[in-house]
Amino acid sequence: MQKKILVFVLFLLCRCQNKEESSFLPFGDGFTETPRFEFQYGTIEETGDVIENTNYTSFDSNVLCIHSLPISLYRRELGGKFRICWKTNESVFQKWNEGFSLLEKDFLEYPNWNLSGKGWQASTIELGKWKKDSEKLENLFSWDSQIWSSGLVTYQTLGLPHPTLIQRTKAVCEVVFPSQSFSGSENKQRTLTFELPCPDLGEIAEQIETQNEKWLAECDPAEPVVSELFRHSESSYQRFIEWENPKDKVLCPRFSSIDWENEGTWKSFQSDLFSKRTKLILPRGILLFSDESKYHGIPIPKDFFLRLGTNVRVRLGDSEFRDSNFSFRQGNEFFTTQTHSVSCRNQFNFWKTEEIFCGNPGLPNSLEKKENEDTIPGCKPDQIQITEFYPGNHFDSEMPIPGYFEFQNTGRTCDGSSLNWFFDQSIYPLSAGEWVLPTGSIFLLTRKLWVGLELLEKEKPFSLPKVSFQIPSFYFQDRKTKLKSEFVTSPYHFHLLRFQEKNRFSIQVNLRNESPHPQVNSSHFLSSYGFQISPGKINESLVNQISTELMEYHPGPSPFFDFGFSGREEGVVTFERENGNRYSFWKPNGTEILTFVTEPSGCFGERNYRLPEDFFTHPIRSLRYQNLSSNAPITLSLDPNFIREKSMDGTRSLHPEPNPIFFSRSLVPSLNCAGTFRSPGQRKERSLEVERLPSAFTYLSNFSLEQDMEILIGNGSEKVSSTLQPLGGNSYQLRLESPLPHFPEEQIYSYFSHPKLIKTKSFLERKGPIQIEAIYPNPHQSQNEWVYLCNRGNAPEDLSVYLVEDEGNTDELVSYQTRFPSLSPLGSGGQSFQYNSTILNPGGCAWIVDPDGKDWYLPIFQKGSDLLLTVRTTATIGNGISSGESIQLRKKQGPKSILISSFGHKESFSVLRITVATGEFLWLKSDSLGMSLSDFEIFREEF
């Protein structure tokens, strides 16, 4: 009890004295001119995160004390520590300070430092030489790396090397203070040796055993957590991983090994030293594992560190840690991964090196140096705003320009080392040391430093794809408070930066508006090579919005489109797709045509912009842009079926035309893409296109039709010549002979021929009263095919005088019960028909079925009033309907027949073949002529 009261009184006395100068026990007659060694274990004098005193020495009231750790750390150490105190003068104090300063410096030749007094002597010496000399001396007892030579273990809060204590004789002990420097080899480093009278080591051992037993009796069997790690062979810090007791109580974990995952398998390591030093972990204590002997940590093999920073898993008992992807070297700076980081400038690090390093192995991450009153404050995440992004041209050996993010400090002058930058699931601390960012300053985070430009910049090993379209998402985070400010990519805005297979443009951000970088204020040097970027220089110029027009579109293969412009203007062009995605690009002065592609190919011209690779994955349904002729926004609609049909299955690119023509086709054969007609980036040569207008026998073309046009009217039975009468504006009307040599109900076509028509073309000019409106050519049971027809005339029609024909045979039609008097078959859904009639009234419909069919699948538009017909004598309709085959309905007229309706229009110039899969049927849309793919819908049989 008296011992506890003494410790408490001493603690109060220490707290009341000046931290910069005070010792830890009352000064007075208790000290003499002979040094006294005092070992402490289980006492802590100070907490908090600010480190003020980094000296090993204190001097007050003519008492000099040498501590086993820098004083502020000594006060925070709960475990084994000691100090050596004696009465002396200030001159000796200054000389000791000089001695310790030699341990932190590199010299080609170390100056001699020797000091002595009553019962003691001290000197500095290379560690390697001291080791050789020490081997020649007696070693009765020692304390090194927490272990006494008797096997007794002292535990520590801080994972730092303490001086080695060696008993040389019964009366003389030697204390060896290690260097804090990480430069050079360990044996070449300077060390400070101090010979003095030995303390009572038996009493110290008893003190240690008593405290260890107390801690073991009250400890918590929990596990530590990872707090810091590092791996880089080019750094003097080499490799380490640090585990921390997160609790305010002693831990006694139950693990016996450290485990490491390597390519799906786990490796374990254990040793006697590992077991001893991990048996107890003091409150907020640090365990430091390393293969580097300078740390005096817990040694483990190098193999256990090789995959740090690559999502590796490591385990101590039940405590498992998976690290993240991390680059420990970033430019010429080194960084550790920490769980409780603070500003790199402010973080206190025990170790001394020349390299620029952010970390503090062996110490709590939260420890900070004391700031001066005039210290520049740390940057806040929200005061850093992006101003430019360039994805780099580093894949191009001719112009390997590095990618970069450009930022502006929009707040007060601040220190950038207070921030982490999070990008692509990786952490990039801004700076390993103080990095002053003045108000309004521009700085870069770049893949490679820009030599000779004198920029505020930091090299960061981030990765960027070869082709980028957006500023990637990222955020800045305060290393200490974890507050963050995010930049989130707009998923619907794409910037086309890659032109002529080089990333020639950056994305500038002006008043939070993004656009491709304009020519104005671009780097003069880089502009001469065709690049529009301005690293390190903010661009506040506004960009012009330029009008355009779509000139050519090729849906595939090797799809592309061309935009056209007025050659004199320059600025940004934006267009939008049907899904809301917007695309912006720079239009240079003097350019009249630009090509847009998703991949490089010989099929395209050289002046092309790269689109996202999935741009053509889904058919374009609309494009919206500011039109060149009207200078107003327009929306161009593109029906995929119409585009496929018009482009002749992607063999000819298309040129927009006024409605109702919509598109003409290219007449330019591609020199590099065999079998296709296209002219990317070149002068356009369009096909002649003719479309029928709503008024009878009137037409619209995209060119004049007054010359070289041959026109016929009729069908396969008879055609007569005709001419066109101009109506103005490329509109025409057919001059008809009166009357036409055809029956009034006969279906007739017009036939157009012209050298600039890619192929001759027909229009359905008049339909017969009975029309084929649906067919089912490929049912699951082949005998269950059918043809559906309706009376769209004004009078009843007797279908017994009608013929149905495919491309092989012609059959007469009869009512179903005419051929099968006793049968009244039903559809698969139980539908019934009119079985014994061939009279089809206006608005009525009928089904032509195979004689051998039954249980037909029938769509929902079947009605009980529908007629059921079949062929008079054969076993199938024609030769059996095939997918893509033409079907015609004809009406007997004496010994001949006339065309009434046609599916496929085989007697026209515009024959249509539509193939369907098994189980699919075709239905003609209402009020459609059936002359194009878009006139039909395909349905599948439902089970």
ZAMARGU-4260 file (C-alpha; in steps of 0.2 Angstrom, whole numbers, plus 5000, padded with zeros to 4 digits):
<rodrens>
0) 5000/5000/5000 | 5014/5012/5004 | 5022/5008/4987 | 5006/5013/4978 | 5004/5029/4988
5) 5022/5033/4984 | 5020/5031/4965 | 5004/5042/4966 | 5013/5056/4975 | 5027/5055/4962
10) 5015/5056/4948 | 5007/5072/4955 | 5023/5080/4957 | 5029/5076/4940 | 5013/5083/4932
15) 5015/5099/4941 | 5032/5103/4934 | 5037/5110/4918 | 5036/5096/4904 | 5051/5103/4895
20) 5063/5103/4909 | 5057/5093/4923 | 5063/5075/4929 | 5051/5063/4937 | 5056/5061/4955
25) 5059/5075/4967 | 5076/5083/4965 | 5087/5085/4981 | 5099/5076/4992 | 5094/5059/4985
30) 5105/5062/4970 | 5124/5063/4970 | 5138/5065/4957 | 5137/5047/4954 | 5124/5041/4941
35) 5109/5032/4948 | 5100/5019/4937 | 5081/5019/4940 | 5070/5006/4931 | 5051/5010/4930
40) 5038/4997/4925 | 5019/5000/4926 | 5019/5018/4928 | 5013/5031/4915 | 5015/5050/4917
45) 5006/5058/4903 | 4993/5054/4889 | 4988/5064/4874 | 4993/5065/4856 | 5004/5080/4856
50) 5023/5077/4857 | 5032/5092/4864 | 5049/5086/4870 | 5060/5074/4859 | 5076/5076/4870
55) 5083/5061/4879 | 5090/5073/4892 | 5083/5084/4906 | 5092/5096/4917 | 5084/5105/4932
60) 5091/5110/4949 | 5109/5104/4944 | 5102/5086/4941 | 5104/5078/4924 | 5093/5064/4919
65) 5096/5053/4903 | 5080/5044/4898 | 5078/5027/4888 | 5066/5036/4876 | 5063/5054/4871
70) 5055/5062/4886 | 5037/5064/4879 | 5037/5046/4873 | 5045/5041/4890 | 5031/5049/4899
75) 5018/5039/4888 | 5027/5022/4890 | 5018/5011/4903 | 5030/4996/4901 | 5049/4994/4904
80) 5059/5010/4904 | 5073/5018/4914 | 5082/5034/4917 | 5099/5038/4924 | 5101/5054/4935
85) 5115/5062/4944 | 5121/5079/4950 | 5131/5089/4938 | 5133/5106/4929 | 5125/5113/4913
90) 5140/5111/4903 | 5139/5092/4905 | 5121/5093/4900 | 5125/5102/4884 | 5139/5090/4880
95) 5126/5075/4882 | 5114/5084/4870 | 5129/5085/4858 | 5132/5067/4860 | 5114/5062/4856
100) 5113/5073/4841 | 5127/5063/4834 | 5116/5048/4833 | 5104/5057/4821 | 5117/5063/4808
105) 5127/5055/4794 | 5145/5059/4794 | 5159/5053/4782 | 5170/5053/4798 | 5162/5054/4815
110) 5169/5067/4827 | 5175/5060/4843 | 5164/5062/4858 | 5170/5056/4875 | 5164/5061/4891
115) 5167/5055/4909 | 5163/5059/4927 | 5163/5052/4944 | 5160/5033/4942 | 5155/5035/4924
120) 5161/5037/4906 | 5152/5039/4889 | 5157/5039/4871 | 5150/5036/4853 | 5156/5022/4842
125) 5150/5013/4827 | 5138/4999/4831 | 5148/4986/4822 | 5164/4990/4831 | 5156/4991/4848
130) 5149/4973/4844 | 5167/4967/4841 | 5173/4975/4856 | 5159/4969/4867 | 5163/4951/4862
135) 5179/4953/4871 | 5171/4959/4887 | 5161/4950/4901 | 5142/4949/4899 | 5135/4943/4916
140) 5117/4949/4913 | 5108/4959/4900 | 5091/4967/4894 | 5089/4968/4875 | 5073/4970/4865
145) 5061/4968/4880 | 5070/4951/4885 | 5081/4949/4900 | 5095/4936/4898 | 5086/4926/4912
150) 5071/4924/4900 | 5061/4937/4910 | 5050/4948/4898 | 5046/4966/4900 | 5031/4972/4889
155) 5030/4989/4881 | 5017/5001/4875 | 5028/5008/4861 | 5035/4997/4848 | 5052/5006/4848
160) 5070/5000/4852 | 5075/5004/4870 | 5094/5005/4875 | 5102/4989/4879 | 5107/4986/4897
165) 5122/4975/4900 | 5130/4970/4917 | 5149/4969/4914 | 5154/4966/4931 | 5145/4965/4948
170) 5148/4984/4950 | 5148/4990/4932 | 5134/4991/4919 | 5134/4997/4901 | 5119/5006/4893
175) 5120/5006/4874 | 5109/5019/4866 | 5104/5015/4848 | 5103/5027/4833 | 5086/5034/4827
180) 5093/5035/4810 | 5088/5023/4796 | 5101/5028/4784 | 5115/5016/4779 | 5118/4999/4787
185) 5115/4996/4805 | 5133/4991/4809 | 5139/5008/4802 | 5127/5018/4813 | 5133/5028/4827
190) 5129/5022/4845 | 5131/5030/4862 | 5138/5019/4876 | 5137/5024/4894 | 5146/5015/4908
195) 5139/5017/4926 | 5137/5009/4942 | 5125/4994/4941 | 5108/4995/4950 | 5101/4981/4960
200) 5095/4969/4946 | 5087/4957/4957 | 5075/4971/4964 | 5071/4976/4946 | 5067/4957/4941
205) 5056/4956/4956 | 5047/4972/4951 | 5044/4965/4933 | 5038/4949/4939 | 5025/4957/4951
210) 5018/4968/4938 | 5017/4955/4925 | 5007/4944/4937 | 4995/4958/4940 | 4993/4961/4922
215) 4990/4943/4918 | 4977/4942/4932 | 4966/4956/4925 | 4969/4955/4906 | 4956/4953/4893
220) 4958/4938/4881 | 4954/4949/4865 | 4964/4952/4849 | 4974/4967/4843 | 4970/4975/4826
225) 4981/4981/4812 | 4986/4999/4813 | 5000/5002/4801 | 5009/4993/4787 | 5023/4996/4774
230) 5033/4987/4761 | 5045/4995/4749 | 5063/4988/4746 | 5069/5005/4740 | 5065/5013/4756
235) 5076/5012/4772 | 5060/5008/4781 | 5059/4992/4771 | 5044/4981/4778 | 5034/4981/4793
240) 5016/4978/4800 | 5010/4985/4816 | 4996/4978/4827 | 4988/4989/4840 | 4978/4986/4856
245) 4963/4997/4854 | 4957/4995/4872 | 4962/5004/4888 | 4965/4987/4896 | 4979/4974/4895
250) 4976/4960/4882 | 4982/4943/4884 | 4978/4936/4866 | 4976/4917/4864 | 4985/4916/4847
255) 5002/4907/4845 | 5006/4912/4827 | 5004/4925/4814 | 4995/4918/4798 | 4997/4925/4780
260) 4986/4921/4765 | 4997/4917/4749 | 4988/4913/4733 | 4973/4905/4742 | 4984/4895/4755
265) 4988/4901/4772 | 5006/4901/4779 | 5009/4902/4798 | 5024/4908/4808 | 5028/4906/4826
270) 5044/4907/4837 | 5049/4907/4855 | 5052/4926/4854 | 5036/4929/4845 | 5026/4919/4859
275) 5035/4929/4873 | 5033/4946/4866 | 5014/4944/4862 | 5009/4936/4878 | 5003/4952/4884
280) 4999/4968/4875 | 4998/4984/4886 | 4983/4997/4884 | 4985/5006/4867 | 5001/4995/4865
285) 5010/4992/4848 | 5016/4976/4842 | 5028/4979/4827 | 5033/4964/4816 | 5047/4966/4804
290) 5062/4957/4795 | 5072/4973/4797 | 5083/4972/4813 | 5084/4991/4815 | 5066/4991/4822
295) 5071/4979/4836 | 5053/4973/4833 | 5046/4955/4833 | 5056/4947/4819 | 5046/4937/4806
300) 5052/4931/4789 | 5052/4942/4774 | 5040/4931/4764 | 5026/4937/4775 | 5028/4954/4768
305) 5029/4952/4750 | 5011/4954/4745 | 5007/4969/4757 | 4997/4982/4748 | 4988/4969/4736
310) 4972/4964/4745 | 4982/4951/4756 | 4974/4944/4771 | 4984/4942/4788 | 4978/4935/4804
315) 4982/4935/4823 | 4970/4923/4831 | 4953/4929/4828 | 4958/4946/4822 | 4959/4946/4803
320) 4964/4960/4792 | 4963/4962/4773 | 4973/4977/4766 | 4968/4987/4751 | 4978/4991/4735
325) 4990/5004/4740 | 5006/5011/4732 | 5019/5013/4746 | 5029/5024/4734 | 5021/5038/4726
330) 5034/5048/4715 | 5049/5052/4727 | 5038/5050/4743 | 5034/5035/4753 | 5018/5032/4763
335) 5012/5019/4775 | 4994/5013/4776 | 4987/5019/4793 | 4970/5016/4801 | 4971/5032/4812
340) 4981/5044/4802 | 4984/5063/4804 | 4992/5076/4793 | 5009/5069/4786 | 5017/5086/4791
345) 5011/5085/4809 | 5013/5066/4812 | 5027/5062/4825 | 5040/5049/4818 | 5053/5043/4830
350) 5064/5038/4815 | 5076/5049/4806 | 5079/5048/4787 | 5083/5059/4772 | 5069/5051/4762
355) 5052/5059/4762 | 5042/5047/4772 | 5024/5048/4780 | 5022/5036/4794 | 5027/5032/4812
360) 5031/5014/4814 | 5030/5008/4832 | 5020/5023/4838 | 5001/5026/4839 | 4996/5034/4822
365) 4988/5049/4831 | 5004/5056/4839 | 5007/5073/4832 | 5021/5086/4834 | 5017/5102/4843
370) 5012/5116/4830 | 5020/5133/4831 | 5008/5148/4832 | 5012/5153/4814 | 5009/5136/4807
375) 5000/5135/4791 | 4983/5126/4794 | 4979/5110/4785 | 4969/5110/4769 | 4950/5106/4771
380) 4943/5094/4758 | 4929/5106/4752 | 4942/5119/4747 | 4950/5109/4734 | 4940/5109/4717
385) 4944/5101/4701 | 4948/5112/4686 | 4954/5100/4673 | 4956/5082/4669 | 4967/5074/4655
390) 4968/5055/4653 | 4985/5055/4646 | 4993/5050/4630 | 5005/5038/4638 | 5001/5023/4627
395) 5008/5033/4612 | 5027/5032/4611 | 5028/5047/4600 | 5019/5059/4612 | 5019/5050/4629
400) 5010/5064/4638 | 5006/5059/4656 | 4988/5059/4663 | 4983/5071/4676 | 4970/5079/4688
405) 4971/5098/4690 | 4964/5106/4706 | 4963/5123/4713 | 4963/5129/4731 | 4948/5139/4732
410) 4950/5143/4751 | 4964/5150/4762 | 4982/5145/4760 | 4984/5128/4768 | 4995/5113/4769
415) 4991/5099/4757 | 4998/5085/4768 | 4982/5085/4778 | 4972/5077/4764 | 4971/5060/4756
420) 4964/5058/4739 | 4954/5043/4735 | 4953/5037/4717 | 4949/5020/4709 | 4948/5011/4726
425) 4965/5017/4731 | 4972/5030/4743 | 4984/5043/4738 | 4990/5054/4752 | 4993/5071/4745
430) 5010/5074/4752 | 5022/5066/4764 | 5028/5083/4771 | 5022/5100/4772 | 5015/5106/4754
435) 5010/5124/4755 | 4995/5128/4743 | 4992/5146/4742 | 4975/5153/4740 | 4969/5152/4722
440) 4984/5141/4717 | 4983/5127/4704 | 4991/5110/4707 | 4992/5093/4698 | 4991/5075/4703
445) 5000/5067/4688 | 5006/5050/4683 | 5023/5058/4679 | 5031/5074/4684 | 5031/5088/4670
450) 5049/5092/4669 | 5054/5110/4666 | 5036/5118/4669 | 5039/5123/4687 | 5022/5117/4692
455) 5014/5113/4709 | 5013/5094/4706 | 5014/5077/4714 | 5017/5061/4705 | 5004/5048/4709
460) 5004/5030/4702 | 4986/5030/4697 | 4980/5020/4682 | 4969/5027/4668 | 4962/5018/4653
465) 4968/5021/4636 | 4952/5030/4631 | 4942/5040/4644 | 4926/5050/4642 | 4923/5057/4659
470) 4931/5064/4674 | 4932/5049/4685 | 4924/5050/4703 | 4935/5053/4717 | 4935/5062/4734
475) 4947/5071/4746 | 4947/5066/4764 | 4954/5074/4779 | 4967/5062/4786 | 4963/5066/4804
480) 4944/5070/4805 | 4939/5059/4790 | 4928/5072/4783 | 4927/5071/4764 | 4922/5081/4749
485) 4916/5070/4734 | 4916/5073/4715 | 4904/5061/4707 | 4905/5058/4688 | 4889/5062/4678
490) 4885/5045/4671 | 4876/5053/4656 | 4889/5066/4650 | 4903/5059/4639 | 4917/5070/4632
495) 4925/5064/4616 | 4944/5067/4619 | 4952/5055/4608 | 4955/5061/4590 | 4966/5053/4577
500) 4970/5039/4589 | 4978/5052/4602 | 4970/5059/4617 | 4971/5077/4611 | 4959/5086/4623
505) 4957/5087/4642 | 4941/5091/4651 | 4940/5108/4658 | 4929/5113/4673 | 4924/5131/4673
510) 4911/5136/4685 | 4907/5118/4688 | 4903/5116/4669 | 4913/5103/4660 | 4918/5104/4642
515) 4932/5098/4631 | 4947/5110/4632 | 4946/5125/4620 | 4960/5131/4609 | 4961/5147/4619
520) 4973/5146/4633 | 4980/5129/4628 | 4998/5126/4631 | 5007/5134/4616 | 5020/5121/4615
525) 5007/5106/4615 | 4995/5115/4604 | 5008/5115/4590 | 5007/5096/4591 | 4988/5096/4591
530) 4984/5094/4609 | 4972/5106/4619 | 4977/5105/4637 | 4984/5118/4650 | 4992/5109/4664
535) 4995/5121/4679 | 4985/5135/4671 | 4967/5138/4675 | 4956/5141/4659 | 4942/5153/4663
540) 4937/5156/4644 | 4919/5151/4640 | 4917/5140/4625 | 4906/5143/4610 | 4892/5130/4606
545) 4893/5125/4588 | 4878/5119/4577 | 4880/5104/4566 | 4870/5092/4555 | 4871/5073/4553
550) 4878/5069/4536 | 4881/5050/4536 | 4877/5035/4547 | 4882/5017/4544 | 4874/5005/4557
555) 4887/4991/4554 | 4897/4982/4552 | 4911/4994/4557 | 4898/5007/4562 | 4901/5026/4561
560) 4893/5043/4558 | 4898/5059/4551 | 4894/5077/4557 | 4895/5091/4545 | 4899/5110/4550
565) 4902/5127/4544 | 4921/5127/4541 | 4924/5144/4549 | 4918/5141/4566 | 4926/5133/4581
570) 4919/5127/4598 | 4910/5113/4607 | 4897/5102/4599 | 4885/5092/4609 | 4873/5079/4604
575) 4861/5068/4614 | 4855/5050/4612 | 4837/5043/4616 | 4844/5036/4632 | 4848/5054/4638
580) 4867/5051/4636 | 4876/5068/4630 | 4892/5068/4620 | 4903/5084/4618 | 4917/5086/4607
585) 4928/5100/4600 | 4926/5106/4582 | 4942/5114/4575 | 4942/5129/4564 | 4942/5125/4546
590) 4935/5107/4548 | 4919/5103/4538 | 4917/5084/4542 | 4921/5074/4557 | 4919/5055/4559
595) 4914/5046/4575 | 4919/5028/4578 | 4920/5015/4592 | 4937/5007/4587 | 4951/5011/4575
600) 4949/5003/4558 | 4954/5005/4540 | 4936/5008/4536 | 4936/5025/4542 | 4945/5041/4538
605) 4959/5048/4548 | 4950/5063/4556 | 4939/5053/4568 | 4934/5054/4586 | 4933/5039/4597
610) 4916/5035/4605 | 4913/5024/4620 | 4915/5006/4614 | 4897/5001/4618 | 4889/5016/4609
615) 4883/5005/4594 | 4878/4990/4605 | 4860/4996/4606 | 4853/5003/4590 | 4852/5022/4589
620) 4834/5027/4590 | 4836/5046/4590 | 4849/5060/4590 | 4846/5077/4596 | 4858/5092/4592
625) 4858/5110/4587 | 4854/5110/4569 | 4866/5119/4557 | 4853/5126/4545 | 4840/5132/4559
630) 4853/5135/4573 | 4839/5127/4584 | 4838/5110/4593 | 4831/5096/4582 | 4828/5077/4586
635) 4832/5065/4572 | 4822/5049/4575 | 4829/5032/4568 | 4819/5016/4568 | 4831/5001/4569
640) 4820/4990/4558 | 4819/5004/4545 | 4837/5008/4546 | 4842/4989/4544 | 4830/4988/4529
645) 4836/5005/4521 | 4855/5001/4523 | 4852/4984/4515 | 4858/4975/4530 | 4872/4987/4534
650) 4880/4986/4517 | 4877/5005/4513 | 4878/5020/4524 | 4864/5032/4525 | 4862/5051/4522
655) 4848/5060/4531 | 4834/5067/4520 | 4818/5077/4523 | 4802/5067/4527 | 4795/5056/4521
660) 4811/5050/4512 | 4821/5050/4529 | 4837/5043/4522 | 4846/5041/4505 | 4860/5028/4503
665) 4879/5030/4499 | 4884/5027/4481 | 4903/5027/4486 | 4911/5010/4486 | 4923/5008/4501
670) 4941/5005/4496 | 4945/4997/4512 | 4929/4988/4518 | 4925/4977/4504 | 4906/4975/4500
675) 4901/4991/4508 | 4897/5008/4502 | 4903/5022/4513 | 4912/5039/4513 | 4918/5043/4531
680) 4925/5060/4532 | 4923/5063/4513 | 4912/5071/4500 | 4895/5063/4500 | 4887/5055/4485
685) 4869/5051/4488 | 4857/5039/4480 | 4841/5044/4472 | 4826/5041/4483 | 4808/5042/4479
690) 4793/5041/4491 | 4775/5040/4488 | 4765/5055/4496 | 4747/5052/4503 | 4738/5059/4488
695) 4735/5046/4474 | 4750/5044/4462 | 4760/5059/4469 | 4778/5057/4474 | 4793/5066/4483
700) 4811/5064/4478 | 4828/5071/4485 | 4834/5075/4467 | 4825/5081/4451 | 4816/5067/4442
705) 4814/5076/4425 | 4827/5067/4416 | 4832/5048/4414 | 4816/5042/4424 | 4806/5028/4417
710) 4789/5024/4425 | 4777/5010/4423 | 4760/5007/4430 | 4752/4990/4432 | 4757/4972/4439
715) 4764/4956/4433 | 4750/4954/4420 | 4752/4970/4411 | 4761/4987/4413 | 4759/5003/4404
720) 4771/5018/4403 | 4768/5034/4411 | 4777/5051/4414 | 4779/5063/4429 | 4772/5081/4430
725) 4782/5092/4442 | 4772/5100/4456 | 4787/5110/4463 | 4800/5107/4476 | 4805/5089/4470
730) 4786/5084/4471 | 4778/5075/4456 | 4762/5068/4450 | 4759/5053/4438 | 4751/5057/4421
735) 4739/5043/4419 | 4731/5036/4403 | 4712/5035/4406 | 4706/5022/4409 | 4720/5010/4414
740) 4719/4993/4406 | 4716/4984/4423 | 4700/4978/4432 | 4694/4991/4446 | 4697/4978/4460
745) 4714/4973/4453 | 4730/4977/4464 | 4742/4988/4454 | 4760/4995/4457 | 4770/5009/4450
750) 4788/5005/4444 | 4802/5017/4445 | 4819/5015/4436 | 4833/5028/4436 | 4852/5027/4435
755) 4854/5034/4453 | 4842/5022/4460 | 4851/5009/4469 | 4838/4997/4463 | 4821/4999/4454
760) 4807/5003/4466 | 4788/5000/4466 | 4774/5008/4476 | 4758/4999/4480 | 4745/5011/4471
765) 4729/5001/4473 | 4724/4987/4483 | 4711/4974/4480 | 4696/4972/4491 | 4702/4956/4499
770) 4719/4958/4508 | 4731/4945/4516 | 4734/4952/4534 | 4743/4938/4543 | 4752/4922/4539
775) 4759/4908/4550 | 4772/4899/4539 | 4782/4889/4552 | 4770/4882/4566 | 4777/4869/4578
780) 4766/4856/4568 | 4770/4859/4550 | 4752/4855/4544 | 4745/4869/4555 | 4750/4883/4544
785) 4737/4896/4539 | 4734/4912/4530 | 4722/4926/4537 | 4713/4937/4525 | 4699/4950/4527
790) 4687/4959/4516 | 4692/4978/4516 | 4680/4982/4502 | 4662/4988/4501 | 4654/4973/4494
795) 4653/4954/4498 | 4666/4943/4489 | 4663/4925/4485 | 4680/4917/4489 | 4676/4901/4479
800) 4682/4911/4463 | 4698/4915/4472 | 4715/4907/4471 | 4729/4906/4483 | 4747/4903/4477
805) 4764/4902/4484 | 4780/4902/4474 | 4777/4885/4467 | 4758/4880/4466 | 4741/4888/4464
810) 4725/4881/4473 | 4707/4885/4472 | 4698/4889/4489 | 4683/4880/4496 | 4674/4881/4512
815) 4680/4868/4524 | 4664/4858/4524 | 4664/4858/4505 | 4679/4846/4506 | 4676/4838/4523
820) 4656/4838/4525 | 4656/4830/4542 | 4670/4839/4551 | 4669/4855/4561 | 4686/4857/4568
825) 4691/4869/4582 | 4706/4879/4586 | 4718/4874/4600 | 4709/4886/4611 | 4692/4879/4607
830) 4688/4892/4594 | 4674/4889/4581 | 4672/4895/4564 | 4659/4897/4550 | 4663/4880/4540
835) 4651/4880/4526 | 4652/4897/4517 | 4664/4906/4505 | 4654/4922/4505 | 4665/4935/4514
840) 4655/4951/4519 | 4664/4968/4521 | 4674/4969/4537 | 4673/4950/4538 | 4689/4939/4539
845) 4693/4921/4534 | 4707/4908/4538 | 4714/4897/4524 | 4721/4881/4532 | 4730/4865/4527
850) 4718/4850/4524 | 4728/4839/4536 | 4728/4852/4550 | 4719/4852/4566 | 4720/4861/4583
855) 4727/4876/4575 | 4735/4890/4586 | 4725/4905/4583 | 4729/4923/4589 | 4717/4933/4599
860) 4709/4942/4585 | 4700/4926/4579 | 4681/4927/4580 | 4668/4914/4578 | 4661/4923/4563
865) 4677/4920/4553 | 4676/4908/4538 | 4686/4893/4538 | 4693/4889/4521 | 4705/4876/4513
870) 4711/4871/4496 | 4700/4861/4485 | 4711/4846/4481 | 4729/4846/4486 | 4736/4842/4504
875) 4744/4859/4507 | 4742/4877/4503 | 4753/4878/4487 | 4768/4868/4491 | 4767/4872/4509
880) 4771/4889/4515 | 4789/4893/4519 | 4797/4907/4529 | 4801/4921/4518 | 4790/4915/4504
885) 4778/4926/4494 | 4759/4922/4495 | 4747/4930/4483 | 4728/4930/4482 | 4721/4930/4464
890) 4703/4931/4457 | 4697/4921/4442 | 4692/4932/4427 | 4687/4920/4414 | 4702/4909/4409
895) 4714/4920/4418 | 4715/4928/4435 | 4719/4945/4442 | 4730/4950/4457 | 4720/4955/4472
900) 4732/4954/4486 | 4750/4950/4489 | 4761/4946/4504 | 4779/4949/4498 | 4773/4958/4482
905) 4783/4947/4471 | 4775/4956/4455 | 4783/4973/4460 | 4801/4979/4459 | 4801/4980/4479
910) 4800/4961/4483 | 4799/4959/4502 | 4805/4943/4511 | 4803/4942/4529 | 4809/4926/4538
915) 4802/4920/4555 | 4807/4907/4567 | 4797/4891/4571 | 4782/4896/4581 | 4782/4914/4575
920) 4768/4922/4564 | 4768/4939/4554 | 4754/4952/4556 | 4751/4967/4545 | 4749/4983/4555
925) 4733/4993/4553 | 4733/5005/4538 | 4750/4998/4532 | 4753/4993/4514 | 4765/4979/4518
930) 4779/4986/4507 | 4793/4987/4521 | 4798/4977/4536 | 4792/4991/4547 | 4774/4987/4541
935) 4774/4970/4550 | 4774/4964/4568 | 4781/4947/4573 | 4772/4937/4587 | 4776/4920/4595
940) 4764/4906/4598 | 4760/4905/4616 | 4758/4889/4625
</rodrens>
